[in-house]
Amino acid sequence: MTNPVLVEVTRGDVVESRHRGMIAVVDGGGAVAYAAGDIEAAVFPRSACKAIQALPFVESGAADAFGFGDREIAFSASSHSGEDGHVELAGQMLASAGCGVDDLECGAHWSFQQKVLIHQARTREEPDALCNNCSGKHSGFICACVHQGIDPKGYAGYDHPLQAEIRAAMEDVTGAPVGRDLCGIDGCNIPTYAVPLKALAQGFAKLATGEGLSPDRAKAANRILSACMAEPWYVAGTRRACTELMSLSPGKIFAKTGAEGVFCAVLPEKGLGIALKCEDGTTRAAEAMVAAVLARFIDDAAIAAKLSDMAATKLRNWNGTDVGAVRAVLPN
């Protein structure tokens, strides 16, 4: 099927660009509350599913064993901007496990955020793996290995015991089979699995409600979501969409972006999971889409109005002149 246009980019009164995509809003039992496009299509969640990937870190007892709280748990499910506080926390988590930057297998890169990048360039010769936007997740991986007595070397590989734990968690939460035939390699070097968008949305609903999960997994899932909502800056960073969405209504919105136009979110009080993808992989469109969907389902009128504003952001030129907008145009 042809996916519908869900976001328009205007210049003046003319639509200059259009973004097609898919959206699934599902409860823990699999009932669809809203759908647009082909929600049975398999997508790579990329970093949007880090809350699922963090389950072994919490379930194994590693987070408690190392004395970690909400900050570290949120950071284990993060795609951070590489700000000083992010880099420092990654180093501290690794040190708690007797490890260091050389144990990370995620690679190194400069920040994707311009202001942070400029600061990094002024204060360091080159980035190291602590600066990687996935270093929080990888630090959690290493801590989980050390706590369980598993050699962390090679932890990013498909056949490593930790990846087997993550794979099992992904299957359990989403209900979708994953394996080598559905596997790709993510930007941070770990396996990523293509799953149906509807299954991904249902999985996030289950993280919130615990429906269909074991008591221990449900408890760990609730703890991860709660930590992210309590410490949203450690999930992303300054002026980042995930952080701003969760800061709008603390404890009532969970949101996590992924590469190539993916976004997942949860409305815990409603037991609804949201998964979406901009078909062409554009982040600006995915951010407008998730804000619009959240605005549609959240009960607080004031928060819904703020979300609607985020779903229709102004475009300005270098002189600060309003020239158009990026606006969600979701079907009813």
N, C-alpha and C positions, 0 to 999 in steps of 0.2 A: 504494500500500500504506500501511497504518497503521504508523508507526514505533513500536518498542517503548519502554516506559518504561525508562529507563536510570539515572535518579536519583530517589530519594525524599527528601522532607524530612519529618522526623518531629517531633511535639510529644508528649512523653511516649511512650506506646507506640502512638500512632496516626499513620498517614501523613496529613500535612496537605496536602502538595503533591506533584505528580509532574511530571517532565520527560522528554519523549520525545526521541529523537534517532537519529543515524546514526553508525556508526564503521566505518572501513576501515583494515585493516592489510595492507600490500601490499609485495612485494619489487620490486626494480628491473626484473624481467622481467614483472611484472604478475600474478604468482601471489598469490592472496588467502590470507593466513594467518589472518585473523579478519574477520568482518563482522557488523554488526547494523544492521537497518534498510535503507533504500533507498540503497545506496552508488553507484548510477548517477545519483542526483538531482544536478542542478547547484546549486552553492552559490557564493556570493561568499566567497573566502578572507579578504577584508579584510586586516588587518595580519599575518595568519598567514603570508602568502607573501612577506614582506619579504626573506627570504634569496634568493628568485628575483629580486625587483626590484633587488637589490644587485649582480647579476651584471655588468652593464655597468660599474659603478664599479670592479670588480676586473679584469675582462677587458680593459678599455681601457688598463690600466696607470696609471690615475689614482691609485689608492691608493699605488702605489710611487712615482710621480712626485712626490707631495706628502710622501713620507716617512712615510706612515701605517703603523701596526702593528695588532695585534689589537684594541686599544681602539677605534680609529676604524672598523675594518671591522665589528666587532660593533655599534657604534653606528649604522652605516649600515643595519642590519637590525633596528633597535630600535623599541619603543613605550615610551619611557621615562617616568618619573614627573615629570620637570621638577625634579629635585633640583639643587642648585647645580652639582655636578660634570657633570651632563648639559647644563645650559644653557651652562656654560663650554666644554665640548668642542665643542658645535655652533658656537659663536662662533669657536673656534680653527680648526676645519675650514674654515669660510667664509673666514676671514682668509688661510689658506694659499692659497686660490684667488683672492685679491684681491677678495673679495666680503664682504657683510655681511648683517645681519638684514633689511634692506629688499629683498634679492634673494630671500628666501624667499616661496613662494607657498602656504604651508600654512595661513595664518591663525594666530590666537593664542587661547589659552584658559588658564584657571587649571588647576592640577593636579587630576587625578581622585582623588588620594590625600589624605585629610583632613589629615594632619600636614604634608605638603608644602604643601598649599594654605594652611594657617595661617601657615607660614613665609613663603610668597610674599606673603601679604597684609600681613605685618609689615614686609617689606623692600622692597616695590615698590608703585608707584601702581597699576599694572595690568600684566598679562602682555604680553609681546611674542611674536613668532613663534618665538624661541629656546626658549620654554617649551612650545611645542606638542609633544605626545608623539611626533610624527613628524618633528621637526626634524633628527634624526640622519640619517634616510633622505633627507630633502630636501637636507641639506648634502652628502651623497654624490652625489645627482643633480647638483647644481650643480658639484661638483668634476669629475664625469665629463664634463660639458659643456665646462667651461673647458679641461680637458686635451685634449679632442678638437677644440678650436677651434670648438665649436658655441655660438652665442649662447644663454645660459641663459634669456633672457627668454621667458616662456610655456612653460617646461619642463613644467609640469603639464598642458598641453593634449594632447588625443588626437593631434593632427597634428604635434606637436613631434618632431624626430628622436630624442630620448632615449626618448620613450614608444614610438616604433616599435621601438627596440632592446629595451625591456622586454617589449613585446608578443611579439616574436619569441622571446625567451628563455622566456616563459611557455608558448608553444606547443611549443617544443622540449623543455622539461623535462617538461611534463604530457602531451604528445601530444594535447592537446585544442585544437581550433580556437577562436580568440578573435577577436572583431571588434566592430563597433558594435552588432550585434544582441544581443550578450551583455555589453554594457558598461554599467556604472553609474558614478557619481562617488562616490569615497570621501570620508570625513570630512575628509581632508587635501587634497582638491581634485584628486587624480589619478584616472585611469581605474582601475576595478577590474572584473574579468571573472569571470563565472560559469562554473565548470568542474565536471565530475562529481567527486564526492567520491573515488571510487576512483582517478581520474586524478591528483588532487592528492596522494593518499597515495603512489602510484607515483612521482610526480615527486620527492617528498622522499626516497624510497629511492634514486632515481637521483642526487640530490645527494650522497648518502653514498657510493655505490658507483661512480659514474661510468658505469654501464651505459647504453649508447645515447647518450652525450654525446661531443662532440669532446674531444680531450685537453686543449685550453686551457680549455674550459668545465668539464670535470671537475676540473681543477686549481683553477680559481677557486671552484667550488662547495665543494670540500673546504676551501679556505682560509676561506671565509665560515663554514661550520659550525664549523670548529676555533676560529676567533676568537670566535664566540659562546659556545662551551663554555668557552673560556679566560677570557673576560671577561663572565660572566653579568650582573653588576650593570649594565653598559652596555647590555644588551638590554632591561632592564625597570627594576629598582630595588629599594629596600629593601622586604622583606616581600612582594614580588611573586611570583606563581606561577612564571613562566618562570625567574626568577633562582633561586628555591628548588629547583625541579626539577633544573636543570642543576648546581647546587651540591651536590646529594645525591651525585652520582657523576661527578666531573669527567672530561670526555672521553668519557663513555659514554651521555649523554643530551643531545639537543638538543630544545628545546621553545620554541614561539612561539605566543602567543595572538593572536586576532583578534576584532574586534567581532562582536556578534550571535551569541555562543556558539560560535565556531569555535576549534579548536586544532589545530596540526600539531606533530608530533614525529618524531624519528628515533632509532633504536637503531643507531648506526654499526657496531658489532661484529657485529650480526646482519643488517645490510643491509635493515632494515625501515623503511618510512615509515608514519606514522600520520596520518590526517586524520579529524576528527570535527566534528559540529555538534549542539548542543542546538537542537532544532527551534524552541523559543520564544525563542531568542536570549539565554538567561540565562548569564552568566559563571560563577556559582557551580557550576552543573551541569556546564559544560564542563570546569572545573578538576577536579572529582571524576572525570569520565569519563576524562580523559587520565591522571590518576594511577593509576586502576584498570587501564587498558590497559597502561601501562608496567609496573606490578607483575606483570601476567600474563606478560609476555614477557622481563623482565630476569632474568638468571641468578643474580645476587647475592642470596642469601636475606635478608641484613640490609637491603639497599636496598629489596628488594621489600616488606619489612615496613613500612618508613618510607613507601613510596608508598601502601601499603594504608591506613595511618593518614591520609594526605592525602586519600584517596578516601572517608573517612568522618569528616568534621570535626564537632566538637561545636558546637552552638548555645547561646549563653549570653545571658541577659537582662542588663539594666543593673546588676543586683546581683551579676553573676558566677555566677549559678546555672545549672547545666546544664539546658536545657529540651528538647533534642532533638538532631537531627543532620541533616547533608546527606550522604547516602550513595549511592555508586554501586551499582547492582544489575544488572550486566551479565549477559546470558544466556551460557551455556556454548557 
